[in-house]
């Protein structure tokens, strides 16, 4: 979810070559971890896992690949796999996990899962991506949720606004903020960020059942419906509240606009909270977190998981230690407090979490129990990458262009049909 730091072709080659040479002398008690967590809060959160393994005398080879919401990391992974030298573990999301599981080069973690009781504590909605063909192949690190708004409390208090509960109240609040001279909505003009907003707007406009039909089942009637046309109309409305310099802006820079008081709100997943925390902001005092109006009672989730690749018997003990550490209650608490997400297991105490974390944990459990814990389209949890990317193109073209809601809806139907063939 970040700007690419180096040309990906060069980075792919350098990592593939250096790691291939390194593997010949690799100690059995070392793990190589490929990920795209490179912002301040993300990197700090990952250090928690690294320290947990260091305490067990397990070495760590860090392989950060910034940019593209993980797509650049997948390019590097393909190079490593093609060279016959996959990393120990790779950060992945949603259907990417299942796609790699189908390649038959991941390792079976069922013995670890059984010993640690993962089946009983990890929500079934997450297990749908952790388990492939009956085998646990990934260890979920967290549960992120995308249907959040992050707000600068000082600005809201100054303008006299309380967290809006409906679409109409949200539009009224954004109007008032804009009149007061602030940027109403901090946004980064990247396709995945616009898709993240689209996630919330679809759920808010049509409700959980419509979201299931349109984004998960990709039902033709739902995709071409009047409700979907209203979704695009609302996206056009939100477009009027962003500043003119939004194209290409990274998400954490948009978060910084809210933190510094340049903008009032940001529609973003709860990884944004990590940026607020890193800036010594306190929930409830400096910033507010609330569900995108109309999505209360539902959670659109995005779960980072580390997929474990087959690295041979000699390196398996270190890999098993990594998997156990990831899902240990101690790590889940320490990591997610920093990252802004919540634990991937629902039996963890919320005592150490702030107000936003406590709220998120309670809502996760409630959504898991009520069947409203829904995968995020924007973050690869509703369909294959080809379908996701096709929808990305329609959403971002509409957000940045002049297509009418009717035209965008027709384009969406065509894009999904073509990508699904």
PyMOL commands that set and color helices and strands:
alter all, ss='L'
color gray80, all
select helices_A, chain A and resi 8-23+40-54+68-82+94-101+110-116+118-121+124-130+153-159+167-179+191-216+220-223+226-239+251-259+272-278+313-326+329-339+355-370+385-400+405-420
alter helices_A, ss='H'
color red, helices_A
select strands_A, chain A and resi 30-35+59-64+89-92+131-132+135-136+138-140+144-145+148-152+183-186+263-267+287-291+299-302+305-308+373-375
alter strands_A, ss='S'
color yellow, strands_A
deselect
rebuild
show_as cartoon
